Amino acid sequence: MSESTALAGDEALSHAAGQVVASTGDANKRPKITAFFDNDTFTVSYVVHDNESGEAAIIDSVLDYDPATGRTSRASADQIVEFVRSEDLKVAWLLETHAHADHLSAAPYLQEKLGGILAIGEYITAIQETFGKLFNAGGDFRHDGSDFDRLFTDGERFNIGNLDVTVLHVPGHTPACIAYVIGDAAFVGDTMFMPDYGTARADFPGGDARALYRSLQRLFALPPQTRLFMCHDYLPETRAEYVWETTVEAQRRDNIHAHHGISEEEFVTMRETRDKTLAMPRLILPSVQVNMRGGHMPLPEDNGMTYLKIPLDAV
């Protein structure tokens, strides 16, 4: 975990122990947001809570994984556990924005430690169907989303304590991507990055650059001062510090791939051309086969050991 600065217009930020806490003004009306940055995968996980009730959601958690040895650890997740307990929060939700291809989810571990309902968008079933075949997942693997406790539909609403949450289906990076609009904040997953880094790739199975453009326009239609929280920051050469918070207004004005005035055709041409030059994420094969199971590992084999598969010449 490293301390870093988040950009949020004139939002004040406080720093503590590798966490960045956004100052939210009236805590009864706006979510309190604490970010946890994982240096190894450049992933930002969030604890979002209602200051009045103490009810919380954990968004896009990280299970530490070493691809060279196959070893897992819970150091990153334990920082979240420690924070939740220190703040006496009640975890109601474990939210995933999509089936990540760059890190393994720690949701089952956090659920065991802290409780909460594990949820994702309903189109996770499309991911399970596609990647279940790729990994030849076998009869024990279900393609119906039942590894998750709740599958959200587009426009569905729920609550974190007194905070209203709206689910937006924002496909393009994957068919199953969703964003969570919580009060004046939106958690957008991989659909976009900070304005100086652009937008997600759209060349994974089921990805679609045209759908991604339309999803971006849907997010850009949120109120201009809506705070947008990224799932990653990859630190472009033009910047010295990791950041993961911006606004709709800033994205519309400055996003290098999709700012106001970029047409759908221009975006699709750029995105498809650029995606052809990109290497696959280094953890895509272990990540997807775990995350399509809601963060659960495949069942142990007859020797009692659990294995992840690496399909050859397939991706």
GUKOLMAR-637615 format. One record per residue (C-alpha): residue number from 1; residue in one letter; z, y, x. Coordinates in nm, 2 decimals. Each point is the difference from the previous one (the first is absolute). Layout:
+-----+-----+--------+--------+--------+
:   n : res :     c3 :     c2 :     c1 :
+-----+-----+--------+--------+--------+
: NUM :   A :      Z :      Y :      X :
...
+-----+-----+--------+--------+--------+
END
This chain:
+-----+-----+--------+--------+--------+
:   n : res :     c3 :     c2 :     c1 :
+-----+-----+--------+--------+--------+
:   1 :   M :   0.00 :   0.00 :   0.00 :
:   2 :   S :  -0.08 :   0.35 :   0.13 :
:   3 :   E :   0.09 :   0.34 :  -0.12 :
:   4 :   S :  -0.30 :   0.20 :  -0.12 :
:   5 :   T :  -0.10 :   0.29 :  -0.21 :
:   6 :   A :  -0.15 :  -0.02 :  -0.35 :
:   7 :   L :  -0.23 :   0.27 :  -0.14 :
:   8 :   A :   0.08 :   0.12 :  -0.35 :
:   9 :   G :  -0.10 :   0.36 :  -0.03 :
:  10 :   D :   0.33 :   0.19 :   0.01 :
:  11 :   E :   0.21 :  -0.31 :  -0.07 :
:  12 :   A :   0.30 :  -0.01 :   0.23 :
:  13 :   L :   0.06 :  -0.32 :   0.19 :
:  14 :   S :   0.31 :  -0.15 :   0.16 :
:  15 :   H :   0.00 :  -0.26 :   0.27 :
:  16 :   A :   0.25 :  -0.28 :   0.06 :
:  17 :   A :   0.00 :  -0.33 :   0.19 :
:  18 :   G :  -0.37 :  -0.06 :  -0.02 :
:  19 :   Q :  -0.02 :   0.10 :  -0.37 :
:  20 :   V :  -0.16 :   0.30 :  -0.15 :
:  21 :   V :   0.15 :   0.13 :  -0.33 :
:  22 :   A :  -0.20 :   0.24 :  -0.21 :
:  23 :   S :   0.20 :   0.28 :  -0.15 :
:  24 :   T :  -0.06 :  -0.02 :  -0.37 :
:  25 :   G :   0.17 :   0.30 :  -0.15 :
:  26 :   D :   0.14 :  -0.09 :  -0.34 :
:  27 :   A :   0.10 :  -0.37 :   0.07 :
:  28 :   N :   0.02 :  -0.06 :  -0.38 :
:  29 :   K :  -0.36 :   0.08 :  -0.05 :
:  30 :   R :  -0.17 :  -0.11 :   0.32 :
:  31 :   P :   0.02 :  -0.33 :   0.19 :
:  32 :   K :   0.19 :  -0.01 :   0.33 :
:  33 :   I :  -0.22 :  -0.17 :   0.25 :
:  34 :   T :   0.09 :  -0.16 :   0.33 :
:  35 :   A :  -0.27 :  -0.12 :   0.23 :
:  36 :   F :   0.02 :  -0.28 :   0.26 :
:  37 :   F :  -0.28 :  -0.01 :   0.26 :
:  38 :   D :  -0.09 :  -0.33 :   0.17 :
:  39 :   N :  -0.15 :   0.08 :   0.34 :
:  40 :   D :  -0.16 :  -0.34 :   0.05 :
:  41 :   T :  -0.22 :   0.01 :  -0.31 :
:  42 :   F :   0.00 :   0.38 :  -0.06 :
:  43 :   T :   0.14 :  -0.07 :  -0.35 :
:  44 :   V :   0.22 :   0.22 :  -0.21 :
:  45 :   S :   0.24 :  -0.16 :  -0.24 :
:  46 :   Y :   0.20 :   0.21 :  -0.25 :
:  47 :   V :   0.32 :  -0.01 :  -0.19 :
:  48 :   V :  -0.04 :   0.22 :  -0.31 :
:  49 :   H :   0.31 :   0.07 :  -0.21 :
:  50 :   D :   0.13 :   0.19 :  -0.29 :
:  51 :   N :   0.28 :   0.21 :   0.12 :
:  52 :   E :   0.19 :   0.00 :  -0.33 :
:  53 :   S :   0.01 :  -0.37 :  -0.07 :
:  54 :   G :  -0.04 :  -0.13 :   0.35 :
:  55 :   E :  -0.28 :  -0.24 :  -0.11 :
:  56 :   A :  -0.26 :  -0.06 :   0.26 :
:  57 :   A :  -0.34 :  -0.16 :   0.08 :
:  58 :   I :  -0.12 :  -0.13 :   0.34 :
:  59 :   I :  -0.37 :   0.05 :   0.06 :
:  60 :   D :  -0.22 :  -0.19 :   0.25 :
:  61 :   S :   0.27 :  -0.17 :   0.21 :
:  62 :   V :  -0.08 :  -0.16 :   0.34 :
:  63 :   L :   0.10 :  -0.34 :   0.14 :
:  64 :   D :  -0.02 :   0.00 :   0.38 :
:  65 :   Y :  -0.25 :  -0.25 :   0.13 :
:  66 :   D :  -0.11 :  -0.09 :   0.36 :
:  67 :   P :  -0.35 :  -0.15 :  -0.02 :
:  68 :   A :   0.03 :  -0.14 :   0.36 :
:  69 :   T :   0.30 :  -0.22 :  -0.09 :
:  70 :   G :  -0.01 :  -0.02 :  -0.37 :
:  71 :   R :   0.36 :   0.12 :  -0.01 :
:  72 :   T :   0.13 :   0.22 :  -0.29 :
:  73 :   S :   0.30 :   0.23 :  -0.01 :
:  74 :   R :   0.17 :   0.23 :  -0.25 :
:  75 :   A :   0.09 :   0.29 :   0.22 :
:  76 :   S :  -0.21 :   0.25 :  -0.19 :
:  77 :   A :   0.11 :  -0.13 :  -0.33 :
:  78 :   D :   0.36 :   0.00 :   0.10 :
:  79 :   Q :  -0.02 :   0.37 :   0.07 :
:  80 :   I :  -0.09 :   0.04 :  -0.37 :
:  81 :   V :   0.28 :  -0.23 :  -0.11 :
:  82 :   E :   0.25 :   0.20 :   0.21 :
:  83 :   F :  -0.13 :   0.33 :  -0.14 :
:  84 :   V :   0.02 :  -0.12 :  -0.37 :
:  85 :   R :   0.35 :  -0.13 :   0.05 :
:  86 :   S :   0.12 :   0.31 :   0.18 :
:  87 :   E :  -0.13 :   0.22 :  -0.28 :
:  88 :   D :   0.14 :  -0.24 :  -0.27 :
:  89 :   L :  -0.34 :  -0.03 :  -0.17 :
:  90 :   K :  -0.10 :  -0.25 :  -0.26 :
:  91 :   V :  -0.34 :  -0.15 :   0.08 :
:  92 :   A :  -0.19 :  -0.05 :  -0.33 :
:  93 :   W :  -0.35 :  -0.04 :   0.14 :
:  94 :   L :  -0.19 :  -0.15 :   0.30 :
:  95 :   L :  -0.34 :   0.16 :  -0.03 :
:  96 :   E :  -0.32 :  -0.09 :   0.18 :
:  97 :   T :  -0.30 :   0.23 :  -0.01 :
:  98 :   H :  -0.24 :  -0.29 :   0.09 :
:  99 :   A :  -0.02 :  -0.32 :   0.20 :
: 100 :   H :   0.02 :   0.15 :   0.34 :
: 101 :   A :  -0.23 :  -0.12 :   0.29 :
: 102 :   D :   0.20 :   0.16 :   0.28 :
: 103 :   H :   0.35 :  -0.11 :  -0.05 :
: 104 :   L :   0.21 :  -0.27 :  -0.17 :
: 105 :   S :   0.21 :   0.10 :  -0.29 :
: 106 :   A :   0.38 :  -0.04 :   0.02 :
: 107 :   A :   0.04 :   0.02 :  -0.38 :
: 108 :   P :   0.15 :  -0.35 :  -0.05 :
: 109 :   Y :   0.26 :   0.06 :   0.27 :
: 110 :   L :   0.09 :   0.34 :  -0.15 :
: 111 :   Q :   0.02 :  -0.16 :  -0.35 :
: 112 :   E :   0.24 :  -0.26 :   0.13 :
: 113 :   K :   0.22 :   0.27 :   0.16 :
: 114 :   L :  -0.03 :   0.28 :  -0.25 :
: 115 :   G :  -0.15 :  -0.13 :  -0.32 :
: 116 :   G :  -0.28 :   0.17 :  -0.19 :
: 117 :   I :  -0.32 :  -0.09 :  -0.18 :
: 118 :   L :  -0.30 :  -0.08 :   0.22 :
: 119 :   A :  -0.31 :   0.17 :  -0.14 :
: 120 :   I :  -0.37 :   0.07 :   0.08 :
: 121 :   G :  -0.32 :   0.07 :  -0.19 :
: 122 :   E :  -0.14 :  -0.25 :  -0.23 :
: 123 :   Y :  -0.32 :  -0.04 :   0.21 :
: 124 :   I :   0.19 :  -0.18 :   0.27 :
: 125 :   T :  -0.14 :  -0.31 :  -0.18 :
: 126 :   A :  -0.35 :   0.10 :   0.14 :
: 127 :   I :   0.15 :   0.01 :   0.35 :
: 128 :   Q :   0.16 :  -0.34 :  -0.05 :
: 129 :   E :  -0.32 :  -0.15 :  -0.12 :
: 130 :   T :  -0.21 :   0.12 :   0.29 :
: 131 :   F :   0.25 :  -0.06 :   0.28 :
: 132 :   G :   0.14 :  -0.32 :  -0.15 :
: 133 :   K :  -0.34 :  -0.15 :   0.06 :
: 134 :   L :  -0.03 :   0.15 :   0.35 :
: 135 :   F :   0.33 :  -0.15 :   0.10 :
: 136 :   N :  -0.06 :  -0.32 :  -0.20 :
: 137 :   A :   0.35 :   0.07 :  -0.13 :
: 138 :   G :   0.03 :  -0.33 :  -0.19 :
: 139 :   G :   0.15 :  -0.11 :  -0.33 :
: 140 :   D :   0.34 :   0.16 :   0.06 :
: 141 :   F :  -0.16 :   0.35 :   0.00 :
: 142 :   R :  -0.03 :   0.17 :  -0.34 :
: 143 :   H :  -0.27 :   0.25 :  -0.07 :
: 144 :   D :   0.17 :   0.15 :  -0.30 :
: 145 :   G :   0.22 :   0.27 :   0.16 :
: 146 :   S :   0.32 :  -0.20 :  -0.07 :
: 147 :   D :   0.13 :   0.04 :   0.36 :
: 148 :   F :   0.08 :   0.35 :  -0.13 :
: 149 :   D :   0.25 :   0.09 :  -0.27 :
: 150 :   R :  -0.21 :   0.27 :  -0.16 :
: 151 :   L :  -0.37 :   0.08 :  -0.01 :
: 152 :   F :  -0.07 :   0.36 :  -0.09 :
: 153 :   T :  -0.30 :   0.12 :  -0.20 :
: 154 :   D :  -0.18 :   0.33 :   0.05 :
: 155 :   G :   0.20 :   0.28 :  -0.17 :
: 156 :   E :   0.31 :  -0.21 :  -0.05 :
: 157 :   R :   0.33 :   0.19 :   0.02 :
: 158 :   F :   0.35 :  -0.10 :   0.11 :
: 159 :   N :   0.31 :   0.16 :   0.13 :
: 160 :   I :   0.21 :   0.02 :   0.31 :
: 161 :   G :   0.32 :   0.12 :  -0.15 :
: 162 :   N :  -0.09 :   0.33 :  -0.16 :
: 163 :   L :  -0.33 :   0.03 :   0.19 :
: 164 :   D :  -0.32 :  -0.06 :  -0.19 :
: 165 :   V :  -0.26 :  -0.21 :   0.18 :
: 166 :   T :  -0.37 :  -0.03 :  -0.08 :
: 167 :   V :  -0.22 :  -0.27 :   0.15 :
: 168 :   L :  -0.36 :   0.09 :   0.09 :
: 169 :   H :  -0.26 :  -0.26 :   0.08 :
: 170 :   V :  -0.19 :   0.14 :   0.31 :
: 171 :   P :  -0.23 :  -0.28 :   0.11 :
: 172 :   G :  -0.25 :   0.02 :   0.29 :
: 173 :   H :   0.20 :  -0.09 :   0.31 :
: 174 :   T :   0.08 :  -0.32 :  -0.19 :
: 175 :   P :  -0.05 :  -0.08 :  -0.37 :
: 176 :   A :   0.37 :  -0.01 :  -0.06 :
: 177 :   C :   0.11 :   0.34 :   0.15 :
: 178 :   I :   0.24 :   0.21 :  -0.21 :
: 179 :   A :   0.18 :   0.32 :   0.05 :
: 180 :   Y :   0.34 :   0.09 :  -0.13 :
: 181 :   V :   0.05 :   0.35 :  -0.14 :
: 182 :   I :   0.38 :   0.07 :   0.00 :
: 183 :   G :   0.09 :   0.34 :  -0.12 :
: 184 :   D :  -0.17 :   0.25 :   0.23 :
: 185 :   A :  -0.09 :  -0.26 :   0.26 :
: 186 :   A :  -0.27 :  -0.27 :   0.02 :
: 187 :   F :   0.00 :  -0.30 :   0.23 :
: 188 :   V :  -0.37 :  -0.08 :   0.07 :
: 189 :   G :   0.01 :  -0.31 :   0.22 :
: 190 :   D :  -0.31 :  -0.02 :   0.22 :
: 191 :   T :  -0.24 :   0.18 :  -0.23 :
: 192 :   M :   0.02 :   0.31 :   0.22 :
: 193 :   F :   0.17 :   0.11 :   0.32 :
: 194 :   M :   0.10 :   0.34 :   0.12 :
: 195 :   P :  -0.28 :   0.26 :  -0.04 :
: 196 :   D :  -0.08 :  -0.01 :   0.38 :
: 197 :   Y :  -0.05 :  -0.38 :  -0.01 :
: 198 :   G :  -0.19 :  -0.03 :  -0.33 :
: 199 :   T :  -0.02 :  -0.30 :  -0.23 :
: 200 :   A :   0.04 :  -0.37 :  -0.01 :
: 201 :   R :  -0.27 :  -0.25 :   0.09 :
: 202 :   A :  -0.18 :  -0.18 :  -0.28 :
: 203 :   D :  -0.16 :  -0.30 :   0.17 :
: 204 :   F :   0.27 :  -0.27 :  -0.07 :
: 205 :   P :  -0.10 :  -0.27 :  -0.25 :
: 206 :   G :   0.00 :   0.18 :  -0.34 :
: 207 :   G :  -0.01 :   0.34 :   0.16 :
: 208 :   D :  -0.24 :   0.27 :  -0.14 :
: 209 :   A :  -0.07 :   0.34 :   0.15 :
: 210 :   R :  -0.12 :   0.14 :  -0.33 :
: 211 :   A :   0.31 :  -0.12 :  -0.18 :
: 212 :   L :   0.21 :   0.15 :   0.28 :
: 213 :   Y :  -0.16 :   0.34 :  -0.04 :
: 214 :   R :   0.07 :   0.00 :  -0.37 :
: 215 :   S :   0.36 :  -0.11 :   0.06 :
: 216 :   L :   0.04 :   0.30 :   0.24 :
: 217 :   Q :  -0.13 :   0.23 :  -0.27 :
: 218 :   R :   0.26 :  -0.14 :  -0.23 :
: 219 :   L :   0.28 :   0.08 :   0.25 :
: 220 :   F :  -0.15 :   0.34 :   0.07 :
: 221 :   A :   0.03 :   0.08 :  -0.37 :
: 222 :   L :   0.38 :  -0.01 :   0.02 :
: 223 :   P :   0.17 :   0.34 :   0.01 :
: 224 :   P :  -0.08 :   0.18 :   0.33 :
: 225 :   Q :   0.36 :   0.01 :   0.12 :
: 226 :   T :   0.05 :  -0.38 :  -0.06 :
: 227 :   R :   0.15 :  -0.14 :   0.32 :
: 228 :   L :  -0.21 :  -0.29 :   0.13 :
: 229 :   F :   0.17 :  -0.27 :   0.22 :
: 230 :   M :  -0.22 :  -0.21 :   0.22 :
: 231 :   C :   0.06 :  -0.37 :   0.09 :
: 232 :   H :  -0.12 :   0.06 :   0.36 :
: 233 :   D :  -0.06 :   0.25 :   0.27 :
: 234 :   Y :  -0.21 :  -0.09 :   0.30 :
: 235 :   L :   0.05 :   0.33 :   0.19 :
: 236 :   P :  -0.34 :   0.15 :   0.07 :
: 237 :   E :  -0.06 :   0.16 :   0.34 :
: 238 :   T :   0.02 :   0.35 :  -0.15 :
: 239 :   R :   0.37 :  -0.05 :  -0.09 :
: 240 :   A :   0.31 :  -0.07 :   0.20 :
: 241 :   E :   0.24 :  -0.13 :  -0.27 :
: 242 :   Y :  -0.02 :  -0.27 :  -0.27 :
: 243 :   V :   0.00 :   0.15 :  -0.35 :
: 244 :   W :  -0.04 :  -0.16 :  -0.34 :
: 245 :   E :   0.06 :   0.26 :  -0.27 :
: 246 :   T :  -0.25 :   0.26 :  -0.13 :
: 247 :   T :  -0.11 :   0.14 :  -0.34 :
: 248 :   V :  -0.29 :  -0.04 :  -0.24 :
: 249 :   E :  -0.10 :   0.35 :   0.08 :
: 250 :   A :  -0.01 :  -0.06 :   0.38 :
: 251 :   Q :  -0.20 :  -0.33 :  -0.05 :
: 252 :   R :  -0.26 :   0.17 :  -0.22 :
: 253 :   R :  -0.04 :   0.28 :   0.25 :
: 254 :   D :   0.02 :  -0.18 :   0.33 :
: 255 :   N :  -0.06 :  -0.37 :  -0.03 :
: 256 :   I :  -0.27 :  -0.07 :   0.27 :
: 257 :   H :  -0.16 :  -0.27 :  -0.21 :
: 258 :   A :   0.04 :   0.11 :  -0.36 :
: 259 :   H :   0.08 :   0.37 :  -0.02 :
: 260 :   H :  -0.12 :   0.21 :  -0.30 :
: 261 :   G :  -0.38 :   0.03 :   0.01 :
: 262 :   I :  -0.07 :  -0.35 :   0.15 :
: 263 :   S :  -0.22 :  -0.18 :  -0.26 :
: 264 :   E :   0.04 :  -0.37 :  -0.09 :
: 265 :   E :  -0.33 :  -0.09 :   0.17 :
: 266 :   E :   0.11 :   0.18 :   0.32 :
: 267 :   F :   0.33 :  -0.17 :   0.00 :
: 268 :   V :  -0.14 :  -0.35 :  -0.06 :
: 269 :   T :  -0.26 :   0.05 :   0.28 :
: 270 :   M :   0.27 :   0.12 :   0.24 :
: 271 :   R :   0.25 :  -0.27 :  -0.10 :
: 272 :   E :  -0.24 :  -0.30 :   0.02 :
: 273 :   T :  -0.15 :   0.12 :   0.33 :
: 274 :   R :   0.35 :   0.06 :   0.15 :
: 275 :   D :   0.14 :  -0.33 :  -0.12 :
: 276 :   K :  -0.27 :  -0.20 :   0.19 :
: 277 :   T :   0.14 :   0.14 :   0.33 :
: 278 :   L :   0.37 :  -0.10 :  -0.08 :
: 279 :   A :   0.17 :  -0.31 :   0.14 :
: 280 :   M :   0.21 :  -0.21 :  -0.23 :
: 281 :   P :   0.37 :   0.08 :  -0.01 :
: 282 :   R :   0.18 :  -0.21 :   0.26 :
: 283 :   L :   0.24 :  -0.15 :  -0.26 :
: 284 :   I :  -0.24 :  -0.04 :  -0.29 :
: 285 :   L :   0.00 :  -0.38 :   0.00 :
: 286 :   P :   0.38 :  -0.06 :   0.01 :
: 287 :   S :   0.07 :   0.30 :  -0.23 :
: 288 :   V :  -0.23 :  -0.07 :  -0.29 :
: 289 :   Q :   0.10 :  -0.37 :  -0.03 :
: 290 :   V :   0.36 :   0.11 :  -0.02 :
: 291 :   N :  -0.04 :   0.31 :  -0.21 :
: 292 :   M :  -0.22 :  -0.17 :  -0.26 :
: 293 :   R :   0.31 :  -0.21 :  -0.06 :
: 294 :   G :   0.22 :   0.30 :  -0.06 :
: 295 :   G :   0.13 :  -0.02 :   0.36 :
: 296 :   H :   0.10 :  -0.36 :  -0.03 :
: 297 :   M :  -0.11 :  -0.24 :   0.27 :
: 298 :   P :  -0.20 :  -0.31 :  -0.07 :
: 299 :   L :   0.20 :  -0.31 :  -0.08 :
: 300 :   P :   0.12 :  -0.20 :   0.30 :
: 301 :   E :  -0.21 :  -0.30 :   0.09 :
: 302 :   D :   0.13 :  -0.36 :   0.03 :
: 303 :   N :   0.15 :   0.07 :   0.34 :
: 304 :   G :   0.21 :   0.28 :  -0.15 :
: 305 :   M :  -0.19 :   0.28 :   0.18 :
: 306 :   T :  -0.18 :   0.28 :  -0.16 :
: 307 :   Y :  -0.35 :   0.09 :   0.11 :
: 308 :   L :  -0.24 :   0.29 :  -0.04 :
: 309 :   K :  -0.37 :  -0.09 :   0.02 :
: 310 :   I :  -0.27 :   0.17 :   0.22 :
: 311 :   P :  -0.35 :  -0.07 :  -0.15 :
: 312 :   L :  -0.26 :   0.00 :   0.27 :
: 313 :   D :  -0.32 :   0.20 :  -0.02 :
: 314 :   A :   0.08 :   0.11 :  -0.36 :
: 315 :   V :   0.10 :   0.36 :   0.02 :
+-----+-----+--------+--------+--------+
END
